[in-house]
Amino acid sequence: VQVVISTHSSHILTHAEFESIRYFSKNGYSSKIKDLRKFHTDLSEPQTLKFLEQYLTLDKGELFFSDKAILFEGVVERLLMPIFIKKLDASNCTKLSEQYISYIEVGGAYMNKFKELLNFLEIKTLIITDIDSIDPNNGRKIVEISNSTTDETSNVCLKAWLPAKVKIHELLNTPDSEKISNRIRVAYQIKIAATNIKCGRSFEEAFILDNLEYVFAKKQDLLSISSKLSTYASINEIKNNSFKIVDSIKKTDFAFDLLSNQDDWDTPTYIKEGLLWLSQQ
């Protein structure tokens, strides 16, 4: 006896074996059928399949039913993503909030394991990650973005997937076209000006650099960094010391600060650019 179930239930899907799933994707006015049995057979690493099966079982089967997907690393992006999208839709007349987007929170070291599945399903996907600069000649010490030509990224996704570059100075000068492969794009921190190397290493630092006036005006309200901001008397001082300000920051507290004071700040440029790309058909 053979049983065929047509479903939009992620609960049913997460209890099915990969080999038994047939995925229907829209292709204009027709449908394309993807046989995950073939994906299972062609997968380059068996351990990747085990990871995907376990991860998608944890209530993440909605990926198969989504219009688009966003992969990100941490709790800050998860908490703030709805606000990023709301701000973008309001200012750029996009309609991301009306689309079914699957949000996948996964550590940077594991993002690569989604590469083959996303390419196979052909779901338009934005990857939001950090540039993660380190000094390879000094015990892989975390370092501020600088003019150094030897500093590297510790981010596996950036090194092995998109844009497949290791040196920080190369990543900062990578054109948008090289951040895209098929229907997948990566977004990471970029320079605040073409002629200025200043760039955030993390989301928190990038946010400060893109919202200097807001941060200066809200020195007392941003409780996660207020003690550090109190020592700076100008916007320029905050800009020059952005790396120190976010050192040892409690990321969740910073996210709640922004949730509590969300009216006047702008989404960091690298995330906004990525979401604008995602909003396109």
ZADO-450216 format. One record per residue: residue number from 1; residue in three letters; x, y, z of N, C-alpha, C in turn. Coordinates in steps of 0.1 Angstrom, whole numbers, plus 5000, padded with zeros to 4 digits. Layout:
BEGIN
PT_pos_code_n_px_n_py_n_pz_ca_px_ca_py_ca_pz_c_px_c_py_c_pz
PT_NUM_ala_X_Y_Z_X_Y_Z_X_Y_Z $
...
//
This chain:
BEGIN
PT_pos_code_n_px_n_py_n_pz_ca_px_ca_py_ca_pz_c_px_c_py_c_pz
PT_1_val_5009_4988_5000_5000_5000_5000_5009_5012_5000 $
PT_2_gln_5006_5022_4991_5013_5034_4991_5004_5046_4995 $
PT_3_val_5008_5054_5004_5000_5065_5008_5006_5078_5004 $
PT_4_val_4999_5087_4998_5004_5101_4995_4996_5111_5003 $
PT_5_ile_5004_5120_5009_4998_5130_5018_5002_5144_5012 $
PT_6_ser_4993_5152_5008_4995_5166_5004_4993_5174_5017 $
PT_7_thr_5003_5182_5020_5002_5189_5033_5009_5203_5033 $
PT_8_his_5004_5212_5041_5010_5224_5045_5013_5224_5059 $
PT_9_ser_5014_5213_5065_5016_5212_5080_5031_5209_5082 $
PT_10_ser_5038_5218_5089_5052_5215_5092_5053_5204_5102 $
PT_11_his_5043_5202_5110_5043_5191_5120_5043_5178_5113 $
PT_12_ile_5036_5176_5103_5036_5163_5095_5049_5162_5089 $
PT_13_leu_5054_5172_5083_5067_5172_5075_5079_5168_5084 $
PT_14_thr_5079_5173_5096_5091_5170_5105_5091_5156_5110 $
PT_15_his_5080_5149_5107_5080_5134_5111_5082_5125_5099 $
PT_16_ala_5085_5131_5088_5087_5123_5076_5102_5122_5073 $
PT_17_glu_5106_5111_5067_5120_5109_5063_5123_5118_5051 $
PT_18_phe_5135_5122_5049_5138_5131_5038_5135_5124_5025 $
PT_19_glu_5138_5111_5024_5137_5104_5011_5122_5103_5007 $
PT_20_ser_5113_5105_5016_5098_5103_5012_5092_5117_5008 $
PT_21_ile_5100_5128_5009_5094_5141_5007_5095_5145_4992 $
PT_22_arg_5084_5150_4986_5084_5155_4973_5080_5170_4974 $
PT_23_tyr_5089_5179_4970_5087_5193_4972_5082_5200_4959 $
PT_24_phe_5071_5207_4960_5066_5213_4948_5069_5228_4949 $
PT_25_ser_5076_5234_4939_5080_5248_4939_5073_5254_4927 $
PT_26_lys_5069_5267_4929_5063_5274_4918_5073_5278_4908 $
PT_27_asn_5070_5277_4895_5079_5281_4884_5070_5288_4874 $
PT_28_gly_5068_5301_4876_5058_5308_4868_5044_5303_4870 $
PT_29_tyr_5038_5298_4859_5025_5292_4860_5025_5277_4861 $
PT_30_ser_5036_5271_4863_5037_5257_4865_5044_5254_4878 $
PT_31_ser_5045_5241_4881_5052_5237_4893_5064_5228_4889 $
PT_32_lys_5074_5229_4898_5086_5220_4896_5086_5211_4908 $
PT_33_ile_5088_5198_4906_5088_5188_4916_5102_5184_4920 $
PT_34_lys_5106_5186_4933_5119_5182_4938_5118_5169_4946 $
PT_35_asp_5125_5160_4942_5125_5147_4949_5137_5147_4959 $
PT_36_leu_5133_5147_4972_5144_5147_4982_5151_5134_4984 $
PT_37_arg_5146_5124_4977_5154_5111_4977_5166_5114_4969 $
PT_38_lys_5165_5122_4958_5177_5125_4950_5187_5134_4958 $
PT_39_phe_5181_5143_4965_5190_5152_4974_5197_5143_4984 $
PT_40_his_5190_5134_4990_5196_5124_5000_5208_5117_4993 $
PT_41_thr_5206_5112_4981_5216_5104_4974_5228_5113_4970 $
PT_42_asp_5226_5125_4965_5236_5133_4960_5244_5142_4971 $
PT_43_leu_5239_5142_4983_5245_5150_4993_5259_5146_4995 $
PT_44_ser_5268_5156_4996_5282_5154_4997_5287_5148_5010 $
PT_45_glu_5280_5152_5021_5285_5147_5034_5273_5141_5042 $
PT_46_pro_5274_5128_5045_5263_5121_5053_5260_5128_5066 $
PT_47_gln_5270_5134_5072_5268_5141_5085_5259_5153_5084 $
PT_48_thr_5260_5159_5072_5251_5171_5069_5237_5167_5069 $
PT_49_leu_5233_5156_5063_5220_5151_5063_5214_5148_5077 $
PT_50_lys_5223_5142_5085_5219_5140_5099_5216_5153_5106 $
PT_51_phe_5224_5163_5104_5223_5176_5110_5209_5182_5106 $
PT_52_leu_5207_5182_5093_5195_5188_5087_5182_5181_5092 $
PT_53_glu_5183_5168_5093_5171_5161_5098_5168_5164_5112 $
PT_54_gln_5178_5165_5120_5176_5168_5134_5172_5182_5136 $
PT_55_tyr_5178_5191_5129_5174_5206_5130_5160_5208_5125 $
PT_56_leu_5156_5203_5114_5143_5205_5108_5132_5199_5117 $
PT_57_thr_5136_5189_5124_5126_5182_5133_5123_5192_5145 $
PT_58_leu_5132_5201_5148_5130_5210_5159_5121_5222_5155 $
PT_59_asp_5109_5218_5150_5099_5228_5147_5104_5238_5136 $
PT_60_lys_5112_5234_5127_5117_5242_5116_5113_5237_5102 $
PT_61_gly_5103_5228_5102_5098_5223_5089_5091_5234_5081 $
PT_62_glu_5088_5246_5086_5082_5256_5078_5091_5261_5067 $
PT_63_leu_5103_5258_5067_5112_5262_5056_5107_5257_5043 $
PT_64_phe_5101_5245_5043_5096_5240_5030_5084_5247_5025 $
PT_65_phe_5077_5255_5034_5065_5261_5030_5067_5276_5028 $
PT_66_ser_5079_5281_5030_5081_5296_5030_5083_5301_5016 $
PT_67_asp_5080_5314_5014_5083_5321_5002_5098_5324_5001 $
PT_68_lys_5104_5328_5013_5118_5332_5013_5123_5328_5027 $
PT_69_ala_5136_5329_5029_5142_5325_5042_5153_5335_5046 $
PT_70_ile_5155_5336_5059_5165_5344_5064_5173_5336_5074 $
PT_71_leu_5186_5334_5072_5195_5328_5082_5202_5338_5090 $
PT_72_phe_5203_5337_5103_5210_5346_5111_5216_5339_5123 $
PT_73_glu_5225_5346_5130_5233_5339_5140_5228_5339_5154 $
PT_74_gly_5222_5351_5158_5219_5352_5172_5206_5357_5176 $
PT_75_val_5204_5358_5189_5191_5363_5195_5188_5377_5192 $
PT_76_val_5198_5386_5190_5196_5400_5187_5189_5401_5174 $
PT_77_glu_5194_5394_5164_5187_5395_5151_5173_5389_5151 $
PT_78_arg_5171_5378_5159_5158_5372_5160_5148_5382_5166 $
PT_79_leu_5152_5389_5177_5143_5398_5184_5140_5410_5175 $
PT_80_leu_5150_5415_5168_5148_5427_5160_5144_5426_5146 $
PT_81_met_5144_5414_5140_5141_5412_5126_5127_5418_5123 $
PT_82_pro_5117_5415_5130_5104_5421_5127_5104_5436_5126 $
PT_83_ile_5112_5442_5134_5113_5457_5134_5120_5461_5122 $
PT_84_phe_5131_5454_5118_5139_5458_5106_5130_5457_5094 $
PT_85_ile_5122_5447_5093_5113_5445_5082_5102_5456_5082 $
PT_86_lys_5096_5459_5093_5086_5469_5094_5091_5482_5090 $
PT_87_lys_5103_5486_5094_5109_5499_5090_5112_5499_5075 $
PT_88_leu_5117_5488_5070_5120_5488_5056_5107_5489_5047 $
PT_89_asp_5097_5482_5051_5084_5483_5044_5078_5497_5044 $
PT_90_ala_5080_5504_5055_5074_5517_5057_5082_5527_5049 $
PT_91_ser_5095_5526_5048_5103_5536_5041_5106_5533_5027 $
PT_92_asn_5105_5520_5023_5109_5517_5009_5097_5511_5001 $
PT_93_cys_5085_5511_5007_5073_5505_5000_5075_5491_4996 $
PT_94_thr_5083_5483_5004_5084_5469_5001_5073_5462_5009 $
PT_95_lys_5072_5449_5006_5061_5441_5012_5066_5428_5019 $
PT_96_leu_5077_5429_5025_5083_5417_5031_5074_5412_5042 $
PT_97_ser_5068_5421_5050_5059_5417_5061_5047_5409_5056 $
PT_98_glu_5044_5410_5043_5032_5402_5038_5036_5389_5032 $
PT_99_gln_5049_5386_5032_5054_5373_5027_5057_5363_5038 $
PT_100_tyr_5056_5351_5034_5059_5340_5044_5074_5337_5044 $
PT_101_ile_5080_5343_5055_5095_5341_5056_5098_5332_5067 $
PT_102_ser_5107_5323_5064_5112_5313_5074_5124_5319_5081 $
PT_103_tyr_5124_5320_5094_5136_5325_5101_5143_5314_5107 $
PT_104_ile_5156_5313_5104_5164_5302_5109_5176_5307_5117 $
PT_105_glu_5176_5305_5130_5187_5309_5138_5197_5298_5139 $
PT_106_val_5209_5300_5135_5219_5290_5134_5233_5296_5136 $
PT_107_gly_5242_5290_5143_5255_5295_5145_5263_5296_5132 $
PT_108_gly_5272_5305_5131_5279_5308_5119_5287_5295_5114 $
PT_109_ala_5291_5287_5124_5299_5275_5120_5290_5264_5113 $
PT_110_tyr_5277_5266_5115_5268_5256_5109_5260_5260_5097 $
PT_111_met_5261_5273_5094_5253_5278_5083_5256_5271_5070 $
PT_112_asn_5269_5267_5068_5273_5260_5056_5265_5247_5053 $
PT_113_lys_5260_5241_5064_5253_5228_5063_5239_5230_5056 $
PT_114_phe_5234_5242_5055_5222_5245_5047_5224_5248_5033 $
PT_115_lys_5237_5249_5028_5240_5253_5015_5233_5244_5004 $
PT_116_glu_5235_5231_5005_5230_5222_4995_5215_5221_4995 $
PT_117_leu_5209_5222_5007_5194_5221_5008_5188_5233_5002 $
PT_118_leu_5193_5245_5005_5188_5257_5000_5189_5258_4985 $
PT_119_asn_5201_5254_4980_5203_5254_4965_5193_5244_4959 $
PT_120_phe_5191_5232_4965_5183_5222_4960_5168_5227_4959 $
PT_121_leu_5163_5233_4970_5149_5238_4970_5147_5251_4963 $
PT_122_glu_5158_5258_4960_5158_5271_4952_5149_5281_4960 $
PT_123_ile_5150_5282_4973_5143_5292_4981_5152_5304_4981 $
PT_124_lys_5146_5316_4978_5154_5328_4979_5158_5331_4994 $
PT_125_thr_5171_5332_4997_5176_5332_5010_5186_5343_5013 $
PT_126_leu_5184_5350_5024_5194_5360_5029_5201_5355_5041 $
PT_127_ile_5214_5355_5041_5222_5351_5052_5228_5364_5059 $
PT_128_ile_5225_5366_5071_5230_5377_5079_5240_5372_5089 $
PT_129_thr_5252_5377_5088_5263_5372_5096_5273_5383_5099 $
PT_130_asp_5283_5380_5108_5292_5390_5112_5306_5388_5105 $
PT_131_ile_5313_5399_5103_5326_5398_5096_5337_5392_5105 $
PT_132_asp_5335_5393_5119_5344_5385_5128_5359_5386_5126 $
PT_133_ser_5364_5398_5127_5378_5400_5124_5387_5395_5135 $
PT_134_ile_5398_5388_5131_5408_5383_5141_5422_5386_5135 $
PT_135_asp_5432_5385_5144_5446_5386_5140_5452_5372_5140 $
PT_136_pro_5454_5366_5129_5459_5352_5128_5473_5351_5134 $
PT_137_asn_5481_5362_5134_5494_5362_5139_5496_5365_5154 $
PT_138_asn_5484_5366_5161_5485_5369_5175_5474_5361_5182 $
PT_139_gly_5476_5348_5180_5467_5338_5187_5452_5340_5183 $
PT_140_arg_5450_5344_5171_5436_5346_5166_5428_5356_5175 $
PT_141_lys_5435_5366_5180_5429_5376_5189_5418_5384_5181 $
PT_142_ile_5407_5386_5188_5396_5395_5182_5402_5409_5181 $
PT_143_val_5400_5415_5169_5406_5428_5167_5396_5437_5160 $
PT_144_glu_5398_5450_5162_5390_5460_5155_5393_5461_5141 $
PT_145_ile_5384_5464_5132_5386_5466_5118_5396_5477_5116 $
PT_146_ser_5406_5474_5108_5417_5484_5106_5422_5483_5091 $
PT_147_asn_5433_5490_5088_5439_5490_5075_5448_5477_5073 $
PT_148_ser_5449_5469_5083_5457_5457_5082_5454_5448_5070 $
PT_149_thr_5464_5443_5063_5462_5434_5052_5463_5420_5056 $
PT_150_thr_5466_5418_5069_5468_5404_5074_5456_5399_5082 $
PT_151_asp_5448_5408_5087_5437_5403_5095_5427_5395_5087 $
PT_152_glu_5421_5385_5094_5413_5375_5087_5399_5375_5094 $
PT_153_thr_5390_5368_5087_5377_5365_5094_5377_5351_5100 $
PT_154_ser_5371_5349_5111_5370_5336_5117_5356_5330_5113 $
PT_155_asn_5349_5337_5105_5335_5332_5101_5336_5321_5090 $
PT_156_val_5332_5309_5093_5332_5298_5084_5324_5301_5071 $
PT_157_cys_5312_5307_5073_5303_5309_5062_5310_5318_5052 $
PT_158_leu_5316_5329_5056_5323_5339_5047_5335_5332_5041 $
PT_159_lys_5342_5324_5048_5354_5317_5042_5351_5306_5032 $
PT_160_ala_5341_5298_5035_5339_5286_5027_5327_5287_5018 $
PT_161_trp_5318_5297_5020_5306_5297_5012_5305_5310_5004 $
PT_162_leu_5300_5320_5010_5299_5333_5003_5305_5344_5012 $
PT_163_pro_5314_5352_5006_5319_5353_4992_5331_5344_4990 $
PT_164_ala_5334_5335_5000_5346_5326_4999_5359_5334_4999 $
PT_165_lys_5360_5343_5009_5372_5351_5011_5376_5351_5025 $
PT_166_val_5389_5352_5028_5394_5351_5042_5399_5364_5047 $
PT_167_lys_5406_5372_5039_5411_5385_5044_5401_5395_5046 $
PT_168_ile_5402_5403_5057_5392_5413_5060_5392_5424_5049 $
PT_169_his_5403_5428_5045_5404_5439_5035_5397_5434_5022 $
PT_170_glu_5398_5421_5019_5391_5416_5007_5376_5416_5009 $
PT_171_leu_5372_5412_5020_5357_5412_5023_5351_5426_5023 $
PT_172_leu_5359_5436_5027_5353_5449_5028_5353_5455_5014 $
PT_173_asn_5360_5450_5004_5360_5455_4990_5353_5446_4981 $
PT_174_thr_5346_5436_4986_5338_5427_4977_5326_5433_4972 $
PT_175_pro_5324_5433_4959_5312_5439_4953_5300_5431_4956 $
PT_176_asp_5288_5437_4955_5276_5430_4959_5274_5417_4950 $
PT_177_ser_5278_5418_4937_5276_5407_4928_5283_5394_4933 $
PT_178_glu_5294_5396_4941_5301_5384_4945_5296_5379_4959 $
PT_179_lys_5286_5386_4964_5279_5382_4976_5267_5373_4973 $
PT_180_ile_5264_5371_4960_5252_5364_4956_5256_5351_4948 $
PT_181_ser_5249_5340_4951_5251_5328_4944_5237_5322_4942 $
PT_182_asn_5233_5320_4929_5220_5315_4926_5209_5324_4933 $
PT_183_arg_5202_5319_4942_5191_5327_4949_5195_5329_4964 $
PT_184_ile_5208_5329_4967_5213_5331_4980_5222_5344_4981 $
PT_185_arg_5220_5352_4991_5229_5364_4993_5234_5364_5007 $
PT_186_val_5246_5369_5009_5251_5371_5022_5252_5385_5025 $
PT_187_ala_5250_5389_5038_5251_5403_5042_5259_5403_5055 $
PT_188_tyr_5270_5411_5055_5279_5413_5066_5283_5427_5067 $
PT_189_gln_5289_5431_5078_5292_5445_5080_5301_5451_5069 $
PT_190_ile_5298_5464_5065_5305_5471_5055_5310_5484_5060 $
PT_191_lys_5319_5490_5053_5325_5503_5057_5314_5514_5057 $
PT_192_ile_5315_5523_5066_5305_5534_5067_5307_5544_5057 $
PT_193_ala_5319_5545_5050_5321_5554_5039_5332_5548_5030 $
PT_194_ala_5331_5551_5017_5340_5545_5008_5355_5548_5010 $
PT_195_thr_5357_5560_5016_5371_5565_5018_5375_5563_5033 $
PT_196_asn_5367_5556_5041_5370_5555_5055_5369_5540_5058 $
PT_197_ile_5380_5534_5064_5380_5520_5067_5371_5516_5079 $
PT_198_lys_5366_5527_5086_5358_5524_5098_5346_5515_5095 $
PT_199_cys_5345_5504_5103_5335_5494_5100_5332_5486_5113 $
PT_200_gly_5320_5483_5115_5317_5475_5127_5321_5460_5125 $
PT_201_arg_5326_5455_5136_5329_5440_5136_5317_5431_5139 $
PT_202_ser_5308_5437_5146_5296_5429_5150_5284_5437_5147 $
PT_203_phe_5272_5431_5150_5259_5439_5148_5259_5451_5157 $
PT_204_glu_5263_5449_5169_5262_5460_5179_5270_5472_5175 $
PT_205_glu_5283_5469_5170_5292_5480_5166_5286_5487_5153 $
PT_206_ala_5282_5479_5144_5276_5484_5132_5264_5493_5134 $
PT_207_phe_5256_5489_5144_5244_5497_5148_5248_5510_5153 $
PT_208_ile_5258_5511_5162_5263_5523_5167_5268_5533_5156 $
PT_209_leu_5276_5527_5147_5282_5535_5136_5271_5541_5127 $
PT_210_asp_5260_5534_5125_5250_5538_5116_5240_5547_5123 $
PT_211_asn_5241_5548_5137_5231_5556_5145_5238_5564_5155 $
PT_212_leu_5249_5571_5151_5257_5579_5161_5249_5590_5168 $
PT_213_glu_5241_5597_5160_5233_5608_5167_5223_5602_5177 $
PT_214_tyr_5216_5591_5173_5207_5584_5181_5213_5579_5194 $
PT_215_val_5225_5573_5193_5232_5567_5204_5236_5578_5214 $
PT_216_phe_5241_5589_5208_5246_5601_5216_5234_5607_5224 $
PT_217_ala_5222_5608_5217_5210_5614_5223_5204_5605_5234 $
PT_218_lys_5206_5592_5232_5200_5582_5241_5210_5576_5251 $
PT_219_lys_5221_5583_5254_5232_5578_5263_5227_5572_5276 $
PT_220_gln_5217_5578_5282_5212_5574_5295_5201_5563_5293 $
PT_221_asp_5195_5562_5281_5184_5552_5280_5189_5539_5275 $
PT_222_leu_5200_5538_5269_5206_5525_5264_5214_5519_5276 $
PT_223_leu_5206_5512_5284_5212_5508_5297_5224_5498_5295 $
PT_224_ser_5224_5490_5285_5234_5480_5283_5248_5487_5280 $
PT_225_ile_5248_5499_5276_5261_5506_5273_5262_5520_5279 $
PT_226_ser_5252_5524_5287_5252_5537_5292_5264_5541_5301 $
PT_227_ser_5269_5531_5308_5281_5534_5317_5293_5537_5308 $
PT_228_lys_5294_5531_5296_5305_5534_5287_5303_5547_5280 $
PT_229_leu_5291_5549_5276_5288_5562_5268_5290_5574_5276 $
PT_230_ser_5288_5573_5289_5288_5585_5298_5302_5592_5298 $
PT_231_thr_5312_5585_5294_5326_5591_5294_5329_5598_5281 $
PT_232_tyr_5320_5598_5271_5322_5604_5258_5313_5616_5257 $
PT_233_ala_5320_5627_5253_5313_5640_5252_5309_5645_5238 $
PT_234_ser_5311_5637_5228_5307_5640_5215_5304_5628_5206 $
PT_235_ile_5298_5630_5195_5295_5620_5186_5307_5614_5180 $
PT_236_asn_5317_5622_5177_5330_5618_5171_5337_5608_5181 $
PT_237_glu_5336_5611_5194_5343_5602_5204_5336_5589_5204 $
PT_238_ile_5323_5588_5203_5316_5575_5202_5320_5568_5190 $
PT_239_lys_5321_5575_5179_5325_5568_5166_5339_5562_5167 $
PT_240_asn_5348_5570_5172_5362_5565_5173_5364_5554_5183 $
PT_241_asn_5355_5553_5193_5356_5542_5203_5345_5532_5203 $
PT_242_ser_5339_5530_5191_5328_5521_5190_5332_5506_5193 $
PT_243_phe_5344_5502_5190_5349_5489_5193_5350_5486_5208 $
PT_244_lys_5354_5496_5215_5356_5495_5230_5342_5495_5236 $
PT_245_ile_5333_5503_5230_5319_5504_5237_5312_5491_5237 $
PT_246_val_5314_5483_5226_5306_5470_5226_5314_5458_5231 $
PT_247_asp_5326_5461_5236_5334_5450_5242_5327_5445_5255 $
PT_248_ser_5325_5432_5255_5319_5425_5267_5304_5429_5269 $
PT_249_ile_5298_5434_5258_5284_5438_5259_5275_5426_5261 $
PT_250_lys_5264_5428_5268_5254_5418_5269_5244_5420_5258 $
PT_251_lys_5245_5411_5248_5238_5413_5235_5223_5413_5237 $
PT_252_thr_5218_5405_5246_5203_5404_5248_5198_5417_5254 $
PT_253_asp_5206_5423_5263_5202_5436_5270_5202_5447_5259 $
PT_254_phe_5212_5446_5250_5213_5456_5240_5201_5456_5231 $
PT_255_ala_5196_5443_5227_5185_5442_5219_5172_5447_5226 $
PT_256_phe_5171_5445_5239_5159_5450_5246_5160_5465_5247 $
PT_257_asp_5172_5471_5248_5173_5486_5247_5167_5491_5234 $
PT_258_leu_5170_5485_5223_5165_5489_5210_5150_5487_5209 $
PT_259_leu_5145_5476_5215_5131_5473_5215_5123_5484_5223 $
PT_260_ser_5130_5489_5233_5123_5499_5242_5124_5513_5236 $
PT_261_asn_5134_5515_5227_5136_5529_5221_5137_5527_5206 $
PT_262_gln_5127_5523_5199_5128_5518_5185_5124_5529_5175 $
PT_263_asp_5119_5540_5179_5113_5549_5169_5123_5557_5160 $
PT_264_asp_5134_5560_5166_5143_5570_5159_5156_5564_5153 $
PT_265_trp_5158_5551_5154_5170_5545_5149_5168_5538_5135 $
PT_266_asp_5179_5537_5128_5179_5531_5115_5185_5517_5115 $
PT_267_thr_5180_5508_5107_5185_5495_5105_5199_5496_5100 $
PT_268_pro_5209_5489_5106_5223_5489_5100_5223_5487_5085 $
PT_269_thr_5231_5494_5078_5231_5494_5064_5233_5481_5057 $
PT_270_tyr_5241_5472_5063_5243_5459_5056_5231_5450_5057 $
PT_271_ile_5223_5451_5068_5211_5444_5069_5200_5450_5060 $
PT_272_lys_5200_5463_5059_5190_5469_5051_5192_5466_5036 $
PT_273_glu_5205_5466_5032_5208_5462_5018_5204_5448_5015 $
PT_274_gly_5206_5439_5024_5203_5425_5023_5187_5423_5022 $
PT_275_leu_5180_5430_5030_5166_5429_5030_5159_5435_5017 $
PT_276_leu_5165_5446_5012_5161_5451_5000_5162_5441_4988 $
PT_277_trp_5174_5434_4988_5176_5424_4978_5165_5413_4980 $
PT_278_leu_5163_5409_4992_5153_5398_4995_5139_5402_4991 $
PT_279_ser_5136_5415_4992_5122_5419_4988_5119_5419_4973 $
PT_280_gln_5130_5418_4965_5128_5417_4951_5123_5403_4947 $
PT_281_gln_5116_5402_4936_5111_5389_4932_5122_5380_4927 $
//
